[in-house]
Amino acid sequence: MNIRTIDWKNNSVRIIDQTRLPQKLVYININKLEGLCRAIKILQVRGAPALGAAAALGVYLGVRNYPGSDWPGFSRKLSAVAKHIAESRPTARNLFWGIERACLAALRNNQLPVAKIKQIILAEGKKIMQEDASSCRRIGFYGAKLLKHNSRVLTICNAGILATVDYGTALGVIYSACTQGKKIKVFSCETRPLLQGSRLSTWELYKKGVDVTMIADNTAASLMAEGKVDLVITGADRIAANGDSANKIGTSNLAILCQYHKIPFYIAAPVSTFDFNIKSGKDIKIEMRNSREITSILFKKEISPSGANVLNPAFDVTASHLISGIITDKGIIRPPYIKNINRISKGNKCV
């Protein structure tokens, strides 16, 4: 199965509508900023790396019809567009990173005609997609070294093809290991909210021919107790300078269980997911989502009493001391995290 989650086609952002999976694989073309922001909010496109590309391309959608030719006016429009995209979702670092990349590309070339600057912004979005495809394969290369033949891996949410341009981070490690001829068994947590593990990860793993078993999130403890899990690999949406990592709600539970059962717990994410400006996970803003995502089954069947209080955070933060290593496109970062993440922030590879 060779698919691209996000692309630039026919002067539009082309994405897989992930709200239609697994029943239908549907592509949609978006040519206006509002449409892209809505797609981000309702999770038609999601996953930190994919959101980085979507954000940069969104900047172009937002400014391409700006009629003026003056930099001051264009700069004000650029700032307004950037702010609008940034308000779509708060937790994923790559969303903001993509915005920053696009805006910086414009700023560096502010002496050029506005028409040329617009094309530079578009080129930056395309470059981000190319870089993501490459970085995910490097993550897969480094991470596959952790897997043995017949390794049993547990994962949560979706950090695969559908969360990136075309390969994946956590699932990219599995795909890379399979390419090397290793037989890998995967347990995919269904993942609340919106069942992204069952709808997305299980779907793509199955389509790729990987041995996958979907489980309820609260099955993980019994599997570990029975000795059926060798390691856990998850993605991340934002990683603090000390290694604390935000990922889909329930990830912290798995890390705590891994510590108790002495099972390695790994995060897989590109360096672009690191937020070197925040010291710890306490500074990561956690997105709160629509209560109906958990009071109903995919908005179709109500499963809780009307009017009951609901708490629906999309993410939690896993403390760095629970993480065995962070698999990046520059190698595997291991403790001490503050020291080794600082090396990465300066452009060095992992030790």
C-alpha positions in Angstrom: 0.0 0.0 0.0 1.7 3.2 -1.2 -0.3 6.3 -0.3 0.4 9.9 0.6 -1.5 11.5 3.4 -0.9 15.0 2.2 0.3 16.4 -1.1 0.1 19.4 -3.4 -1.9 18.6 -6.5 -3.7 20.8 -9.0 -3.0 24.0 -7.1 -4.6 22.5 -4.0 -3.7 20.7 -0.8 -4.7 17.1 -1.4 -5.3 15.0 1.7 -6.8 11.7 2.7 -10.0 12.4 4.6 -9.2 10.4 7.7 -12.7 10.7 9.1 -13.9 8.3 6.4 -11.5 5.5 7.3 -11.5 2.6 7.5 -14.7 2.2 5.5 -13.6 4.4 2.6 -10.3 5.7 1.3 -11.3 9.2 0.1 -9.0 12.0 -1.1 -10.2 15.6 -0.9 -8.7 18.8 -2.5 -8.6 21.9 -0.4 -7.9 25.3 -2.1 -8.9 27.7 0.6 -7.5 28.5 4.1 -10.8 28.1 5.9 -11.2 24.6 4.4 -7.8 23.6 5.6 -8.2 24.9 9.1 -11.5 23.0 9.3 -9.9 19.8 8.1 -7.2 20.2 10.8 -9.8 20.8 13.5 -12.1 17.9 12.7 -9.1 15.6 12.1 -9.5 15.0 8.4 -5.7 15.6 8.5 -3.8 14.9 11.7 -0.5 13.6 13.1 2.2 16.0 14.1 4.5 15.6 11.0 1.5 15.8 8.6 0.3 18.9 10.4 3.7 20.6 9.8 3.2 20.2 6.1 -0.4 21.2 6.2 0.4 24.3 8.2 3.1 25.5 5.7 0.8 24.8 2.7 -2.0 26.6 4.6 0.1 29.7 4.9 0.4 29.7 1.1 -3.4 29.2 0.7 -4.0 32.1 3.0 -1.7 34.6 1.2 -1.8 33.6 -2.4 -4.7 35.9 -3.3 -3.4 38.9 -1.5 -3.8 41.6 -4.1 -1.1 44.1 -3.0 2.6 44.3 -4.0 3.9 45.9 -0.9 5.9 44.0 1.8 4.4 45.8 4.8 0.8 45.0 3.7 1.8 41.5 2.8 3.6 41.0 6.1 0.4 42.0 8.0 -1.6 39.5 5.9 1.0 36.8 6.6 0.8 37.4 10.3 -3.0 37.2 10.3 -2.9 33.9 8.3 -0.3 32.4 10.6 -2.3 33.3 13.7 -5.5 31.8 12.2 -3.8 28.5 11.4 -2.1 28.4 14.9 -5.6 28.6 16.5 -6.7 25.3 14.8 -5.0 23.0 17.3 -2.7 23.8 20.2 -0.6 20.8 21.2 1.3 19.6 18.1 4.6 21.3 17.8 5.0 20.6 14.1 1.9 22.7 13.3 3.6 25.7 14.7 7.0 24.7 13.3 5.4 24.5 9.8 4.0 28.0 10.2 7.3 29.3 11.4 9.2 27.7 8.5 6.8 29.3 5.9 6.9 32.7 7.5 10.7 32.7 8.0 11.1 31.8 4.3 9.0 34.9 3.4 10.9 37.1 5.8 14.3 36.1 4.5 13.2 37.1 1.0 11.2 40.3 1.8 13.3 42.3 -0.7 11.8 40.3 -3.5 8.5 41.0 -5.3 5.4 39.7 -3.3 4.5 37.4 -6.2 7.9 35.7 -5.9 7.6 35.5 -2.1 4.3 33.6 -2.4 6.1 31.0 -4.6 8.9 30.8 -2.0 6.3 30.0 0.7 4.8 27.3 -1.5 8.2 25.8 -2.2 8.9 25.7 1.5 5.7 23.7 2.1 6.8 21.2 -0.6 10.3 21.1 0.9 8.8 20.2 4.3 6.9 17.3 2.7 10.1 16.0 1.1 12.0 16.3 4.3 9.3 14.4 6.2 9.4 11.5 3.9 13.2 11.3 4.3 13.2 11.9 8.1 10.6 9.2 8.7 12.7 6.7 6.9 15.7 7.6 9.0 13.6 7.1 12.1 12.6 3.7 10.8 16.2 2.8 10.1 17.4 3.7 13.6 14.4 2.3 15.4 14.4 -1.0 13.5 17.6 -1.9 15.3 15.6 -2.2 18.5 13.3 -4.9 17.1 14.3 -8.6 16.8 12.7 -11.3 14.7 9.3 -12.1 16.3 9.3 -8.9 18.4 5.9 -8.1 19.9 5.3 -4.4 19.8 2.4 -2.4 21.4 1.4 1.0 20.1 -1.3 3.6 20.7 -3.1 6.1 18.4 -1.7 6.4 14.9 1.9 7.3 14.3 2.1 5.8 10.9 1.6 6.7 7.2 -1.6 8.6 8.1 0.2 10.8 10.6 3.0 11.8 8.3 3.5 12.3 4.6 3.9 8.7 3.6 5.7 6.4 6.0 5.3 7.0 9.7 7.3 7.4 12.9 6.4 4.7 15.4 4.9 2.5 12.7 7.7 3.5 10.4 10.0 1.6 12.8 7.8 -1.4 12.3 7.7 -1.1 8.5 11.4 -0.7 8.4 12.0 -3.8 10.5 9.5 -5.8 8.3 11.4 -4.6 5.2 14.6 -6.2 6.8 12.8 -9.5 6.9 11.9 -9.4 10.6 8.5 -10.8 11.6 6.8 -8.4 13.9 3.6 -8.8 15.9 1.8 -5.6 16.7 -0.9 -4.8 19.3 -2.7 -1.7 18.4 -4.7 0.1 21.2 -8.1 1.3 19.9 -7.3 4.7 21.4 -9.8 7.2 22.7 -10.9 9.7 21.5 -12.1 8.8 18.0 -10.6 5.4 18.0 -7.6 6.4 15.9 -5.7 3.2 16.8 -8.5 0.9 15.5 -9.7 3.0 12.6 -6.3 4.2 11.3 -3.3 2.2 12.7 -5.0 -1.2 12.5 -6.2 -0.4 9.0 -2.8 0.7 7.6 -0.9 -2.1 9.4 -3.3 -4.7 8.0 -3.1 -3.2 4.5 0.7 -3.3 4.7 0.5 -7.0 5.6 1.8 -6.6 9.2 0.5 -9.1 11.8 -1.7 -6.7 13.9 -4.2 -7.3 16.6 -6.4 -4.5 17.8 -7.1 -4.2 21.5 -9.0 -2.0 23.9 -6.8 0.5 25.6 -7.3 -1.2 29.0 -6.1 -4.6 27.7 -2.5 -3.5 27.7 -1.9 -4.3 31.4 -3.0 -7.9 31.1 -1.0 -8.4 28.0 2.1 -7.1 29.7 1.4 -9.2 32.8 1.2 -12.3 30.6 4.6 -11.5 29.0 3.2 -10.9 25.6 4.7 -7.5 25.0 8.4 -7.0 24.3 8.4 -3.2 23.9 6.1 -0.2 23.4 6.7 2.4 20.7 4.5 5.5 20.3 4.6 8.8 18.5 4.7 12.3 20.0 3.1 15.6 19.3 5.4 17.8 21.3 8.6 17.0 23.2 10.0 19.4 25.9 13.7 20.1 26.3 13.9 17.6 29.2 12.3 14.8 27.2 8.8 15.0 28.6 6.6 14.0 25.7 3.0 14.8 24.9 1.1 12.1 22.9 -2.4 10.8 22.6 -4.3 10.3 25.9 -3.4 7.0 27.4 0.3 7.1 26.4 1.4 8.0 30.0 -0.6 5.0 31.3 1.4 2.7 29.0 4.7 4.2 30.1 3.8 3.6 33.8 2.8 0.1 33.0 6.1 -0.5 31.2 8.1 0.7 34.1 6.2 -1.7 36.4 6.6 -4.7 34.1 10.2 -3.8 33.1 9.3 -3.3 29.4 11.2 -0.8 27.3 9.1 2.3 26.3 10.1 4.3 23.3 8.9 7.5 21.6 9.5 8.0 17.9 9.4 11.5 16.5 11.4 13.8 14.2 13.6 16.5 15.7 11.0 19.0 14.4 8.6 17.8 17.1 11.0 19.0 19.9 10.1 22.3 21.5 13.5 23.5 22.7 11.9 26.6 24.3 9.9 24.8 27.0 11.7 23.2 29.9 9.2 20.4 30.8 5.9 18.8 30.0 4.2 21.2 32.5 4.5 23.9 29.8 2.8 21.9 27.1 -0.7 23.1 26.4 -3.1 20.1 26.3 -6.0 20.3 23.7 -9.5 19.7 25.1 -11.9 18.3 22.5 -15.6 18.0 21.9 -17.3 15.9 24.6 -19.3 14.0 22.0 -16.1 12.3 20.9 -16.4 10.1 23.9 -20.1 10.4 24.8 -21.0 8.8 21.4 -19.5 6.2 19.0 -18.1 8.4 16.2 -21.0 10.9 16.7 -23.6 8.3 15.6 -24.7 6.5 18.8 -25.0 8.1 22.2 -23.4 6.0 25.0 -23.7 8.2 28.0 -26.5 10.1 29.7 -27.3 13.5 28.3 -26.0 16.4 30.5 -23.4 14.4 32.4 -20.1 16.1 33.0 -17.4 15.1 30.5 -13.6 15.6 30.4 -12.0 14.9 27.0 -8.3 15.8 26.8 -6.7 14.7 23.5 -3.2 14.2 25.0 -1.3 13.5 28.1 2.3 14.0 29.0 4.7 11.1 29.6 7.5 12.0 32.1 11.0 11.6 30.6 12.2 9.3 33.3 9.7 6.7 32.0 11.1 6.8 28.5 13.8 4.3 27.5 14.8 6.3 24.4 13.5 8.8 21.8 13.9 7.5 18.2 14.6 10.5 16.0 15.8 11.2 12.5 19.2 11.9 14.0 19.5 8.7 16.0 18.2 7.4 19.3 18.4 9.9 22.2 18.9 8.2 25.6 19.2 9.7 29.1 20.5 12.0 30.3 17.8 13.8 28.2 18.6 17.4 29.0 22.2 17.0 27.9 21.5 14.9 24.9 18.5 16.9 23.6 20.6 20.0 24.0 23.1 18.4 21.6 20.3 17.8 19.1 19.2 21.4 19.4 22.6 22.5 18.2 22.4 20.4 15.1 24.5 17.5 16.4 23.6 13.8 15.9 22.9 11.5 18.8 25.8 9.9 20.6 
